[in-house]
Each structure stands twice: as structure tokens, then as C-alpha cells.
């Protein structure tokens, strides 16, 4: 199996090293793992692509490339440049430093990379490691992802694919903020919603210039019954199936009243 890995924390991020080890296990002795990751951190860029300017790409080692672009750019670079003659069988994105549960999903470059791969017709899985008091001071805060990641990916790859769907399926996997031995299991759940909105805070630099910093609230908030962040905070790995289709299906029928011809 040929696997393309990327992330949004940057080519030198510890989580990408964790993902490389997971991917090596999945690919097996006869497989290949290729890395195309952002040269610099790209957290919060969601599914953005560098549509109005070119993306510089440089080889950093064997099957290892850094691109000055977004995670979705990296997927495109992998498919249409780096691996154009031997396309990947699977795209893995992560392991993100911090959760991509609930509303974080909408901002995540980690998710954006998996979404782009799915739009390109490839199996894709995004993986993120929730941080909290139970794991942030461990020698390896990613140990839950490191020890359970390959098993989860194998089980997802065993699921049947619906290649006829207009928008391909991809998966959002979040590992709980606990040590690997304290993971209670896996829950297949919906994307939740916490009351944790982004905002901005103004600061003035020593030179007198005014800057705005993005801020968010306490991530350790539940996101509703049978949803991702709630499962993570209870010690479970969450798996959420996703598609790029943003249609509010529940509102279609109620909006029929505004339709008219001519």
C-alpha cells in the first residue's frame, strides 16, 4: 500500500512523526509512505487552497517534501506532482496537536486535507490528539494516538466504500486526552457543538502598532449526547464519518414555500 501523509502543524511537528510510524505499520514492509506537509504551521486554514499564488515545494529527504502552502495544497502537490506516476491508495492527515472535535472541525487544516483527498476520490482519514491534564505532561502526549491509531485505521479501511456517492466519505478520528492505557474504547458519533466560539483580542506592540490575536475558550466542554467531544472527554476515541456536502438537508422541505417559476 502507498500512503500519503500530511498535517497542518508543519513538516517538523511531533504529531507528524507519530503519523509516519502509524502509516509505516499500515503500509507494511512492501508498502511506501510519502510525506508532503506544510513548510510552516497552517493551523486554522480549513480547506483553503493557494488559488491565487504558486506553492513552492522542496524535497527534504527520501519520500519527504515540504510545501509552502495549506494542507489541501499538500494533498494536491502529492497527487499531481510528487506521486503523479504512482498515486497513493490512502491519505492520512495528522496527528494534530489538539482536538478537531465539534466546531473545531470547521476550522481545521487537518480536516481540510482529508476532505480534499476525499474530493479526489481517495480514502482519507484525519487524526487528532485531544490535549488535557491527563496527557499533556506525559513523555509522549501522542501516546493514545500512537498505540491505537493503526488499529482504528485498519477497521475503517475494512468498511465498504460507496464510490458512487457525489461526495466521498472521509473520517474524523479524535483520540481522548488520556494515557494510552486509559483509553476506554471507540465510539462512532456525530460532530458536536460546544459553546466555545472563536474571538479576537487586541494588543499593542512596542512599536505602537495594533494587532489582533485569535482566541478560543475552554476546550474541555461536552458537545452533546452521542457526539465527538463528549466521547473524547469520557475517555473514548471518536470516529465521525463526514462528507464535503454542506447542504442543510433538514431545511430543504421547509424552504419549498419560497420557490417560484419565472
C-alpha positions as CSV (number, residue, x, y, z in Angstrom):
1,X,0.0,0.0,0.0
2,X,1.2,3.5,-0.8
3,X,0.2,6.1,1.7
4,X,0.4,9.9,1.5
5,X,0.6,11.7,4.9
6,X,0.3,15.4,5.7
7,X,-0.8,17.6,8.5
8,X,-1.4,21.3,9.4
9,X,1.1,21.7,12.2
10,X,4.1,21.7,9.8
11,X,6.7,19.3,8.5
12,X,8.6,19.2,11.8
13,X,5.7,18.6,14.1
14,X,5.9,15.7,16.6
15,X,2.4,14.6,15.6
16,X,3.6,14.0,12.0
17,X,6.3,11.7,13.3
18,X,3.6,9.8,15.2
19,X,1.6,9.5,12.0
20,X,4.6,8.4,10.0
21,X,5.0,5.5,12.4
22,X,1.3,4.6,12.2
23,X,1.5,4.8,8.4
24,X,4.6,2.6,8.3
25,X,2.7,-0.1,10.2
26,X,-0.3,0.1,7.9
27,X,1.8,0.1,4.7
28,X,3.8,-2.9,5.7
29,X,7.3,-4.0,4.6
30,X,6.4,-3.8,0.9
31,X,4.5,-0.5,1.1
32,X,5.5,3.1,0.8
33,X,4.9,6.2,3.0
34,X,5.2,9.6,1.3
35,X,5.2,12.8,3.2
36,X,4.0,16.2,1.8
37,X,3.4,18.6,4.6
38,X,3.3,22.4,5.1
39,X,6.7,24.0,5.5
40,X,5.2,26.1,8.3
41,X,2.3,25.7,10.6
42,X,-1.1,26.0,8.9
43,X,-3.5,25.5,11.7
44,X,-6.9,27.0,11.2
45,X,-6.8,27.3,7.4
46,X,-9.5,24.7,6.9
47,X,-9.9,23.6,3.3
48,X,-8.1,26.6,1.8
49,X,-6.0,26.2,-1.3
50,X,-3.4,28.6,-2.7
51,X,-5.5,29.6,-5.7
52,X,-4.0,33.0,-6.5
53,X,-0.3,32.3,-6.0
54,X,2.1,29.4,-6.6
55,X,3.2,27.0,-3.9
56,X,7.0,26.3,-3.5
57,X,7.9,22.7,-2.8
58,X,11.2,21.3,-1.7
59,X,12.4,17.7,-1.1
60,X,13.6,17.3,2.5
61,X,14.6,13.6,2.3
62,X,13.6,10.3,0.7
63,X,9.8,10.5,0.0
64,X,9.6,13.6,2.2
65,X,8.6,17.0,0.9
66,X,7.7,20.4,2.3
67,X,5.3,22.8,0.6
68,X,4.8,26.4,1.3
69,X,1.0,26.1,1.3
70,X,-2.0,24.7,3.1
71,X,-2.7,21.1,3.9
72,X,-5.1,20.9,1.0
73,X,-2.3,22.3,-1.2
74,X,-0.1,19.5,0.1
75,X,-2.6,16.8,-0.9
76,X,-2.8,18.4,-4.4
77,X,1.0,18.5,-4.6
78,X,1.2,14.9,-3.6
79,X,-1.4,13.7,-6.1
80,X,-0.4,15.8,-9.1
81,X,3.4,16.3,-8.7
82,X,5.2,14.2,-6.1
83,X,3.2,10.9,-6.6
84,X,1.7,11.6,-10.0
85,X,3.2,8.4,-11.5
86,X,2.4,6.2,-8.5
87,X,-0.7,7.7,-6.8
88,X,-1.5,6.8,-3.2
89,X,-4.0,4.3,-2.0
90,X,-4.7,6.2,1.2
91,X,-4.3,9.7,2.6
92,X,-3.8,10.2,6.3
93,X,-3.8,13.7,7.9
94,X,-2.4,14.5,11.4
95,X,-1.8,13.6,14.1
96,X,-3.0,17.1,15.0
97,X,-1.8,18.6,18.3
98,X,-5.1,19.3,19.9
99,X,-8.7,18.2,19.2
100,X,-10.6,18.6,16.0
101,X,-13.9,17.7,17.6
102,X,-17.1,19.7,17.4
103,X,-16.8,23.2,15.9
104,X,-13.0,22.9,15.6
105,X,-13.7,20.6,12.7
106,X,-14.8,23.6,10.6
107,X,-11.5,25.5,11.0
108,X,-9.1,22.6,10.9
109,X,-6.5,22.3,8.2
110,X,-6.1,18.6,9.2
111,X,-9.7,18.0,8.2
112,X,-9.2,20.2,5.1
113,X,-6.5,17.8,3.8
114,X,-8.7,14.7,4.3
115,X,-11.6,16.5,2.7
116,X,-9.5,17.3,-0.4
117,X,-8.4,13.7,-0.7
118,X,-12.0,12.6,-0.5
119,X,-12.9,15.0,-3.2
120,X,-10.2,13.5,-5.3
121,X,-11.7,10.1,-4.8
122,X,-9.3,8.6,-2.3
123,X,-9.9,7.0,1.1
124,X,-8.9,9.6,3.7
125,X,-8.7,9.8,7.5
126,X,-7.9,12.8,9.7
127,X,-6.4,12.0,13.1
128,X,-6.2,14.4,16.1
129,X,-4.9,14.1,19.7
130,X,-7.0,15.9,22.3
131,X,-4.8,17.6,24.9
132,X,-5.7,17.9,28.5
133,X,-4.5,17.3,32.1
134,X,-4.5,13.6,31.5
135,X,-1.9,13.6,28.8
136,X,-0.2,16.9,28.2
137,X,2.6,16.2,30.8
138,X,3.3,12.7,29.5
139,X,6.7,11.9,28.0
140,X,4.7,11.4,24.7
141,X,1.4,13.3,24.7
142,X,0.5,11.5,21.5
143,X,0.7,8.0,23.0
144,X,-3.0,7.3,22.8
145,X,-2.9,8.0,19.0
146,X,0.4,6.2,18.6
147,X,-0.8,3.0,20.3
148,X,-4.4,2.9,19.0
149,X,-4.1,4.6,15.6
150,X,-3.2,1.7,13.4
151,X,-6.0,-0.5,14.8
152,X,-8.6,2.2,14.1
153,X,-7.4,2.9,10.6
154,X,-7.4,-0.8,9.7
155,X,-11.0,-1.2,10.9
156,X,-12.1,1.9,8.9
157,X,-10.3,0.5,5.8
158,X,-12.3,-2.7,6.2
159,X,-15.6,-0.8,5.8
160,X,-17.3,-0.9,2.3
161,X,-16.8,2.2,0.1
162,X,-19.6,4.0,-1.7
163,X,-17.7,5.1,-4.8
164,X,-21.0,6.2,-6.5
165,X,-21.7,8.9,-3.9
166,X,-21.4,12.5,-5.2
167,X,-19.2,13.4,-2.3
168,X,-16.7,10.8,-1.0
169,X,-16.7,9.7,2.6
170,X,-13.8,10.5,4.9
171,X,-13.3,10.0,8.6
172,X,-12.5,12.3,11.5
173,X,-10.8,10.5,14.4
174,X,-10.1,12.1,17.7
175,X,-8.1,10.4,20.5
176,X,-9.0,11.3,24.1
177,X,-6.8,13.4,26.4
178,X,-5.6,10.4,28.4
179,X,-2.7,8.0,28.6
180,X,-2.9,5.1,26.1
181,X,-3.7,2.6,28.8
182,X,-6.7,4.7,29.9
183,X,-8.5,4.7,26.6
184,X,-11.9,3.1,27.2
185,X,-12.8,2.2,23.7
186,X,-14.1,3.7,20.5
187,X,-17.4,5.4,19.8
188,X,-18.9,6.2,16.3
189,X,-20.6,9.6,16.9
190,X,-21.8,12.7,15.2
191,X,-20.0,16.1,15.1
192,X,-21.0,18.0,18.2
193,X,-21.3,21.7,19.0
194,X,-19.8,23.4,22.1
195,X,-20.3,26.9,23.3
196,X,-16.7,27.6,22.5
197,X,-16.6,30.3,19.9
198,X,-13.5,32.0,18.5
199,X,-13.0,35.7,19.1
200,X,-10.2,38.2,18.9
201,X,-8.2,40.1,21.5
202,X,-6.3,43.4,20.6
203,X,-2.8,44.1,21.7
204,X,-0.4,46.9,21.0
205,X,3.2,46.1,20.1
206,X,6.2,48.0,21.5
207,X,6.3,50.0,18.2
208,X,2.7,51.2,18.8
209,X,1.1,49.0,16.1
210,X,-2.2,47.3,17.0
211,X,-2.6,43.6,16.4
212,X,-5.5,41.2,16.9
213,X,-4.9,37.7,18.2
214,X,-7.5,34.9,17.7
215,X,-8.8,33.4,21.0
216,X,-10.9,30.5,21.9
217,X,-12.5,29.2,25.1
218,X,-12.1,26.1,27.3
219,X,-11.9,23.1,25.0
220,X,-12.9,20.7,27.8
221,X,-16.6,21.3,27.2
222,X,-19.1,18.5,26.2
223,X,-20.7,18.8,22.8
224,X,-24.0,17.0,23.3
225,X,-25.1,13.4,23.7
226,X,-23.5,10.9,21.2
227,X,-21.1,13.4,19.8
228,X,-17.3,13.7,19.4
229,X,-16.0,16.0,22.1
230,X,-18.3,14.4,24.7
231,X,-17.0,10.9,23.8
232,X,-13.4,12.2,24.0
233,X,-13.8,13.8,27.4
234,X,-15.2,10.5,28.6
235,X,-12.0,8.7,27.5
236,X,-13.2,7.3,24.2
237,X,-11.8,7.6,20.7
238,X,-14.4,9.2,18.5
239,X,-14.9,8.3,14.9
240,X,-17.1,10.6,12.8
241,X,-17.9,9.8,9.1
242,X,-18.0,13.0,7.0
243,X,-18.7,14.4,3.5
244,X,-17.9,17.7,2.0
245,X,-21.6,18.3,1.2
246,X,-22.7,21.3,3.4
247,X,-26.4,21.1,2.4
248,X,-28.8,21.6,5.4
249,X,-31.0,18.6,4.4
250,X,-33.4,19.3,7.3
251,X,-34.2,22.8,5.9
252,X,-34.9,21.8,2.2
253,X,-38.5,20.9,2.6
254,X,-39.4,24.0,4.8
255,X,-37.9,26.3,2.1
256,X,-40.1,24.9,-0.7
257,X,-42.5,27.7,0.1
258,X,-40.2,30.3,-1.4
259,X,-39.8,28.5,-4.8
260,X,-41.4,30.0,-7.9
261,X,-41.0,30.0,-11.6
262,X,-40.3,33.0,-13.8
